[in-house]
């Protein structure tokens, strides 16, 4: 009977220890998840900024190409 009692105590203690480890791991995973969510938000904001820059550059390229085409026409007219 004493051995059974000791075995039951060890079993309960082991179960409590495993549950505590699982709680710690869950807390660590939640923290990691929050950090990753923040990182995703930062990267999405940066992506939006780069898209604005990309659009501005595309407009500038189009304007410069139009100026170049116009300059070529003027050169042809003078020849």
Secondary structure, DSSP 8 states (H G I E B T S, - for coil): -HHHHHHHHHHHHHHHHHHHHHHHHHHHHHHHHHHHHHHHHHHHHHHHHHHHHHHHHHHHHHHHHHHHHHHHHHHHHH-
